Amino acid sequence: MDGARPAERHAARIRGALNPARWTLWRQRRSLVFYCFLVESVALVVTVWTASVVPVRAWDLAVFGILAGLGVLQAELGRQVERVRRLVSDTPHINLTSVWTFAGVLLLPPALVTALIAILYAHLATRSLARIKRVPPFRTTLNGTLVVVTCYAAEFVLHRLGVPDMYTALTAGWRGVTAIALAAAAYFLVAAITILPALTITTRSVKAFFGGLGDNLLEVATLCLGLLTALTLATLPALAVAIVPPLLVLHRAVLIKQLEIAATTDEKTGVFNTTGWHLLASRELARAQRSTRSTFGVLMIDLDHFKLINDEHGHLAGDAVLRAVAATIKSAVRDYDSVGRFGGEEFVVLLPDIGPAAVLAVAERIRSAIETLKVEYFDGTASRVIGDLSASIGVATYPDGGTAVDRLLQAADKALYRAKDAGRNQVVDGTAPA
């Protein structure tokens, strides 16, 4: 009986996917539903039109088969890596399929590029993401459709410059090089632009959509590998399989980097966790000790009466408050300052290269920002707003507040409790006399 349960659950998921009334899409915001249908309608119309006006040759079908086969092969060999990467990544829409889709742009008629994307993303959904419950089918479909639109934009650039494919580029000299470079730039930019409406529709951050430097360098690297794949297929097709091994190595290297980031990041708020923050603080202390004039500050921040928020609004609303407070603290400090969560409702901030008076000013700016913060959340029936937030903040400055990270934290923590004892919602300097 127990052995039948997984099969029954799998069959139930399939029945749910085939029943439009049960799609996860309908539980999203209306604006997101509209955007999905808009993008998919545009991709469908353009695909049908190009299929009717651009002929498909026998060699095109052969190249299509090679790209689809290599794409599926690479996805199968890297399937376990991709599953783990998706679980720890903030930018799951950035992946390695650009290698094959951009190669398709340079080699195939537009309709076959769409078919290639459909195969790659269908395989991605049914194999690599099959066990990741947090990836609903409509998101995979939307991401694949956005890639279709992106590829059409790159193809449009190639045709406008009179270099429709890699075969023409090989005999066009610098004009061919320029056309391919601009097509790659169009691919990169349109991929970012088409995600902008989703940024305004959902509550995810800009970084969650566009990623950091590493994410964008990965996209550039896949475009370069796509170019090399197209060049190989246009000249020495038998060597195209040589693209797969370095791509698998790149895939694993990306995962290692993302695991390093995940190990030092608080999952709930996106700021550093205790381990990550301590590591940065220790590095800053070592740097300050090498310079006789260097100072830095540490802030210990505790939300006042946070338990009442959980009791009155629920823990999901409390989590929303923690995320909003973390974002507020980050926006109130410099880009190179480090914000961490020490557990519960307590945050800590590292402020390098700053004097005692400036540390107090930053702490007061954070306190004031939290005091004016309004947090919106959905309670299942309607949107509600949590206000009247406040925080108590303890301050310590190196070296007066301590010459070790733990000593500075102790000084800031004692100052924090002094702030709470004095009535909360205030800043107390741990280096000042009690």
Secondary structure as GFF3:
##gff-version 3
##sequence-region A 1 434
A	DSSP	alpha_helix	4	18	.	.	.	ID=ss1
A	DSSP	three_ten_helix	20	22	.	.	.	ID=ss2
A	DSSP	three_ten_helix	24	27	.	.	.	ID=ss3
A	DSSP	alpha_helix	30	53	.	.	.	ID=ss4
A	DSSP	alpha_helix	58	77	.	.	.	ID=ss5
A	DSSP	alpha_helix	79	88	.	.	.	ID=ss6
A	DSSP	alpha_helix	98	107	.	.	.	ID=ss7
A	DSSP	alpha_helix	110	123	.	.	.	ID=ss8
A	DSSP	pi_helix	124	128	.	.	.	ID=ss9
A	DSSP	alpha_helix	137	160	.	.	.	ID=ss10
A	DSSP	alpha_helix	166	169	.	.	.	ID=ss11
A	DSSP	alpha_helix	174	193	.	.	.	ID=ss12
A	DSSP	alpha_helix	196	201	.	.	.	ID=ss13
A	DSSP	alpha_helix	206	210	.	.	.	ID=ss14
A	DSSP	alpha_helix	213	235	.	.	.	ID=ss15
A	DSSP	three_ten_helix	237	243	.	.	.	ID=ss16
A	DSSP	alpha_helix	244	263	.	.	.	ID=ss17
A	DSSP	alpha_helix	274	289	.	.	.	ID=ss18
A	DSSP	beta_strand	296	303	.	.	.	ID=ss19
A	DSSP	alpha_helix	306	313	.	.	.	ID=ss20
A	DSSP	alpha_helix	315	332	.	.	.	ID=ss21
A	DSSP	beta_strand	338	343	.	.	.	ID=ss22
A	DSSP	beta_strand	346	352	.	.	.	ID=ss23
A	DSSP	alpha_helix	356	371	.	.	.	ID=ss24
A	DSSP	beta_strand	375	378	.	.	.	ID=ss25
A	DSSP	beta_strand	383	386	.	.	.	ID=ss26
A	DSSP	beta_strand	391	398	.	.	.	ID=ss27
A	DSSP	alpha_helix	405	421	.	.	.	ID=ss28
A	DSSP	beta_strand	427	429	.	.	.	ID=ss29
###
